[in-house]
């Protein structure tokens, strides 16, 4: 989400796949990720969750019922 403001005002914004590639690389350096309510409606968030789980990262959920 930090990159969101980097491109503010650019004539050409990189597409979703390029942004995902840039941002998802950070997951390997994280200790954990936090899934906010509504994450299931975001393809990018679901992809990030999959990556984090495959790397054995801790996952925290805003809505704890999603944990199980």
C-alpha positions, 0 to 999 in steps of 0.5 A: 500500500505504500506504493499507492502514492508513489505513482500519484499523478503519473500519466501511465500507472503500472498495471496490477501485475507489475504492482503485485510483483513489486509489493509481494517481494516484501512478503519474504522479509516480513515476520507476519502479515495482517489480513484486514476485513474484506480481504477475501474480495481482493485478488491481490490480498488472496495472492499475498496470503497464499505467498505468506502461507507458502513461506510459513509466515504468521498470519493475523486476521482482523476478523478472527473468525476467518482464522479457522 
